[in-house]
Amino acid sequence: MKPGKILTRFSDRVDDYVKYRPGYPAEVIRVLKDRCGLGSNSVIADIGSGPGNLARLFLDNGNEVFAVEPNAEMREAGASLLGYLPRYHSVEGKAEETHLGDGSADFITAAQAFHWFDWPRAKSEFRRILQPGGWVVLLWNDRRLHSSPFQQDYEELLLQYGTDYAHVKTQGRAAVDAIAEFFSHRFERVSLDNSQFFDFAGLKGRLLSASYAPKPNHPNHALMLAELERMFRKYANEALVKFEYDTNIYFGQLE
């Protein structure tokens, strides 16, 4: 995919992304405290920060956060939501060129973003901006595919109607495969439970926040929403469906 298309891929989905994408469990902070020595004085460079879903956790922990985001609309959303906090700094930049100073970060984080990076170039940039002994933390909220009949049918919905879901899914698998090489095979992984509960409006918004969801002018758009509504009626319990994730955390130090 061309770099320009990657940078604008979520530009017209920011509102739904902010409202309906999951946050990250507070246990992420506990894991990083226990395993990596995260303290409230640690400086965080959050790369591909989007509207700040992960940055919130670190700000609540007292950390200074440099939120590096290439997409203007996402960057503006993050600044609107978190810019009133003095420890939040919005930075126009990308993984391969953060515009941060040498040795300026104790932790580099990338949530839901590593699969978009040119990771060999990003690794060089991360080495530059990390303090000696600093940590890189990669996170994903990975939707469970087969944990319930609803999750299985949702996956089938994306495969049938998503514009390029199969390609994005392949990219995601390739990114996971690249993690070991990125960390020179020296990293740890921790998985945490995460979930959301949606009424139909929320479920629809969650679907439309995805970059592969067809837009209103696409022939699959109405078909996909009709099938989504059918699924909701089938699986809703007390007018809600449960959306399940594994929050997977990969962390290590760069050689």
DAQUI-V304324 format. One record per residue. SS is DSSP state (hx for helix, st for strand, lp for the rest). PHI is phi in radians with two decimals (NA if undefined). OMEGA is omega in degrees with one decimal (999 if undefined). Layout:
BEGIN
ss:phi:omega
SS:PHI:OMEGA
SS:PHI:OMEGA
END
This chain:
BEGIN
ss:phi:omega
lp:NA:-176.9
lp:-1.17:-177.6
hx:-0.94:-179.2
hx:-1.08:179.2
hx:-1.22:176.8
hx:-1.09:-175.5
hx:-1.15:-177.3
hx:-1.87:-171.4
lp:-1.05:-177.8
lp:-1.86:-171.8
hx:-1.03:-177.7
hx:-1.71:-179.5
hx:-2.19:-171.9
hx:-1.09:-177.3
hx:-1.03:179.0
hx:-1.16:179.2
hx:-1.06:-179.0
hx:-1.10:-173.6
hx:-1.34:-163.3
hx:-2.12:175.7
lp:-1.31:-177.0
lp:-1.26:168.2
lp:-1.43:-178.1
lp:-2.08:-176.0
lp:-1.07:177.4
lp:-1.06:179.0
hx:-1.09:175.7
hx:-0.98:-179.5
hx:-1.10:179.0
hx:-1.04:179.3
hx:-1.03:-176.5
hx:-1.26:173.1
hx:-1.14:-175.6
hx:-1.25:-171.8
hx:-1.68:-170.7
hx:-2.17:179.1
lp:1.28:176.1
lp:-1.00:174.1
lp:-2.18:-179.4
lp:-1.19:178.7
lp:-1.63:178.3
lp:-1.22:178.4
st:-1.65:-174.6
st:-1.93:166.9
st:-1.84:-177.5
st:-1.70:-170.4
st:-1.68:-172.8
lp:1.17:-168.1
lp:-1.26:-179.9
lp:0.98:-179.6
lp:-1.49:173.5
lp:1.71:-178.2
lp:-1.03:177.3
lp:-1.51:-177.9
hx:-0.95:-179.5
hx:-0.95:-177.8
hx:-1.05:-177.1
hx:-1.26:176.3
hx:-1.10:176.7
hx:-1.13:178.5
lp:-1.48:178.9
lp:1.61:-176.2
lp:-1.41:167.5
st:-1.48:-174.4
st:-2.17:170.6
st:-1.77:-174.7
st:-1.61:-175.8
st:-1.71:-174.3
st:-2.52:-180.0
lp:-1.43:-175.6
lp:-1.49:-173.1
hx:-1.07:-177.1
hx:-1.17:176.5
hx:-1.14:-179.6
hx:-1.09:178.9
hx:-1.16:177.6
hx:-1.12:178.2
hx:-1.08:179.7
hx:-1.13:179.3
hx:-1.16:-176.7
hx:-1.42:-170.0
hx:-2.18:-173.2
lp:-1.13:178.2
lp:-1.29:-179.0
lp:-1.51:-174.2
lp:-1.14:-178.9
lp:-1.59:178.1
st:-1.76:-178.7
st:-2.21:179.2
st:-1.50:-174.6
st:-2.25:172.7
st:-1.40:-178.0
lp:-3.10:-179.9
st:-2.48:-174.1
lp:-1.02:-176.1
lp:-1.46:-178.5
st:-2.73:-171.4
lp:-1.41:-173.3
lp:1.18:174.6
lp:-1.62:-176.8
lp:-1.33:176.0
lp:-1.03:176.3
lp:1.02:-173.4
lp:-1.60:-174.3
st:-2.24:172.2
st:-1.55:178.1
st:-2.32:167.5
st:-1.94:178.0
st:-2.10:174.0
st:-2.55:-177.3
st:-1.90:176.5
lp:1.07:-170.7
lp:-2.45:-171.6
hx:-0.99:-177.4
hx:-1.19:175.7
hx:-1.63:-173.7
lp:-1.45:159.5
lp:-1.44:-162.5
hx:-1.17:175.9
hx:-1.08:176.4
hx:-1.22:178.2
hx:-1.10:-179.7
hx:-1.08:177.5
hx:-1.10:178.9
hx:-1.17:179.5
hx:-1.12:176.9
hx:-1.02:-177.8
hx:-1.18:-172.5
hx:-1.57:-179.4
st:-1.42:166.9
st:-1.18:172.5
st:-0.94:-177.9
st:1.40:179.5
st:-1.26:-174.3
st:-2.12:169.7
st:-1.95:-176.7
st:-2.23:178.1
st:-1.92:-176.5
st:-2.30:169.6
st:-2.46:161.2
st:-1.56:-177.1
st:-1.58:178.4
st:-1.09:177.0
lp:-1.25:-173.3
lp:-1.60:-170.8
lp:-2.36:-175.7
lp:-1.37:177.9
lp:-2.73:176.3
hx:-1.02:177.6
hx:-1.09:-179.2
hx:-1.08:178.8
hx:-1.14:-178.8
hx:-1.19:177.5
hx:-1.12:177.0
hx:-1.07:178.2
hx:-1.11:176.8
hx:-1.01:-179.1
hx:-1.15:179.9
hx:-1.13:-177.5
hx:-1.37:-170.4
hx:-1.98:-178.8
lp:-1.09:-175.3
lp:-1.18:178.6
lp:-2.51:-176.2
hx:-1.06:-178.3
hx:-1.06:178.9
hx:-1.18:179.9
hx:-1.11:178.3
hx:-1.09:176.8
hx:-1.12:176.4
hx:-1.04:179.6
hx:-1.09:178.0
hx:-1.12:178.9
hx:-1.11:179.0
hx:-1.13:178.0
hx:-1.09:177.8
hx:-1.10:-177.5
hx:-1.36:-176.2
hx:-1.01:-178.4
hx:-1.05:179.4
hx:-1.20:178.5
hx:-0.99:-179.0
lp:-1.58:-176.8
lp:0.93:175.4
lp:1.12:178.1
lp:-2.20:-179.2
lp:-2.74:174.9
st:-2.14:177.8
st:-2.32:174.5
st:-2.24:179.5
st:-2.04:-179.3
st:-2.14:174.5
st:-1.30:175.4
st:-2.65:179.9
st:-2.82:172.4
st:-2.32:173.2
st:-2.09:-173.9
st:-2.16:158.8
lp:-1.40:-174.2
hx:-1.16:178.9
hx:-1.05:178.8
hx:-1.18:178.5
hx:-1.11:176.7
hx:-1.07:179.1
hx:-1.10:177.6
hx:-1.09:177.6
hx:-1.09:-174.7
hx:-1.28:174.6
lp:-1.31:-177.6
lp:-1.39:-176.7
lp:-1.17:-177.9
lp:-1.71:175.8
lp:-1.30:-178.8
lp:-1.08:-179.4
lp:-1.39:-174.7
lp:-0.98:-179.2
lp:-1.51:-179.9
lp:-1.58:-177.8
hx:-1.07:-179.9
hx:-1.48:-172.9
hx:-1.07:-177.6
hx:-1.15:179.0
hx:-1.10:-179.0
hx:-1.14:-179.2
hx:-1.19:176.7
hx:-1.13:177.9
hx:-1.18:177.4
hx:-1.08:179.3
hx:-1.13:177.3
hx:-1.07:178.5
hx:-1.08:-179.4
hx:-1.07:179.9
hx:-1.06:-178.1
hx:-1.26:-168.8
hx:-1.89:-175.5
lp:-1.13:174.9
st:-2.13:-173.7
lp:0.94:174.3
lp:1.17:177.8
st:-2.42:168.6
st:-2.06:179.7
st:-1.71:-179.7
st:-1.87:-169.2
st:-1.87:179.3
st:-2.37:158.7
st:-1.86:172.0
st:-1.52:-177.2
st:-1.72:-178.1
st:-2.01:176.2
st:-2.02:-176.2
st:-2.50:179.4
st:-3.00:178.0
lp:-1.98:-175.0
lp:-1.50:176.5
lp:-1.49:999
END
